[in-house]
Amino acid sequence: MPKARRARDDLVVALALLAFAAGYGGLALRLPERNIPGSVGLDFVPLLLAGTLAMLATGLLIGAIRRPAVAPAGESPGWGQAGLVVSVMLVYILALPYLGFWLATPPYLAVTMWQSGARRPGVILVTAMGLSLALWAVFIALFAVPLPRGSLF
């Protein structure tokens, strides 16, 4: 994908993500407060996610602004690629309750990385497993939130 089109696409995605993060954060602030002393409120994790998304979207926005935003004539949007990404995500969402976190997440991350342009199998494998382990650590060890175990096994 040429840099000009990528910059324009990044700009649109960054602005959409910033709007989503603001809306999500606003909804999180409406959650009721907990009365347990010394505990974080119900809004802690959603606000953490909204803040992280806003920071990442801001980085994407800055990168898009630094690149030229004029696209060459005759380019068509990559709707096939976008449809493939959405299809893989839907398969992951549907498979997660049956396969569980550990059997569904690493392949999903690997396929998503491949679709994003990564082509080194070793890097894809290590990154997919590392991200899965990091997600597990955050949700299980840090927040004590159970992840799907899967009903097939």
TAURSUL-V155083 format. One record per helix or strand of 3 or more residues. SS is the DSSP state (h for helix, s for strand). FROM is the first residue (numbers start at 1). LEN is the number of residues. If there is no record, write none. Layout:
ss:SS from:FROM len:LEN
ss:SS from:FROM len:LEN
//
This chain:
ss:h from:3 len:27
ss:h from:43 len:24
ss:h from:79 len:21
ss:h from:101 len:15
ss:h from:121 len:22
//
